[in-house]
């Protein structure tokens, strides 16, 4: 299998708030992240379809983290891959 990744992945467990027009607000954890995006573990939550635009914000920091706009670009049984679009 060919690896099409352009960015190095780093294993990282962060708590992320996710929401959007088609996605109810949910708190999820990351599996990994890179300069291009991140992978969210969706657990028992329903995966938003590929192409869905969502807002994400890191939680648990001493300041309010910026809100980033991302796009669902891949799905796996354990979660979804998001790509930065802003």
N, C-alpha and C positions, 0 to 999 in steps of 0.2 A: 504494500500500500504506500502510495506517495504522500509525503508530508508537505502540504501547501502552506504551512505557517510561515509568516514573515517575521514574527516577533517571538522572542524567547518567553516561555511561560514560567511563572514563579508560583509555586504552591503558596496559597494565602487564604486564611479563614477570616473573612471580614463579614460583619453584619451589614446588609444592604437593604434599604427601603426601596421598593419597586412599585411604580404605578403608571398608569396611562389611560388614554381614552377607552381602550378595550381591555384594560388590565386592572383589576381591583388592587388597592394598596395592600402590599404584603411585605413581610420581613423575611429575607432569605440569606443564606450564607454563600460566600464564594468558595469555589474549589481552587481556582487559580486566576491569575490576571497577567496581562501583558500590556505593552504600549498600545496595542490595537484594540483591546477589549478585556472581557472577563467571562468566566463560566460560573453560572449560578446553579446551585443545587436546589431543585424545586421540590424534592421530597414528595409529600402527598399532594402538593398543590398542582393544579392543572397548568401544563406548559402553554405559554402564549405561542401562537403559530409563527413560523418563520416569516419574516417581513414585518412583524409587529414593532412599532416604535414605543419605547418605554422611557420613563424618567428613572434615574437611579441616584441614590444619595447614601454615602457611607454613614453609618450610625455609630454612636459610642465614642465620638471624639470630643475633646474639650471645647470645640467650636462647631458651628454649623458648617458642615462640609458643603461644597458647591453641588448643585443639581446638574447632572449630566444627561444628555439625551443619547440613547443607544438604540440599536436595531437588533432584533433576534435574527441570527444568521445560521444557526444550526441547533438541532435537537438530538438529545441522547436520552435513554431511559432515566438517567439520573438528573437531568437538567437541561439547561439551554446555554448556548454561547451567544454573547452579545458583543457587538462591534460599536466603537465610538463613532458618532456621526456629527457631533458638534465640535 
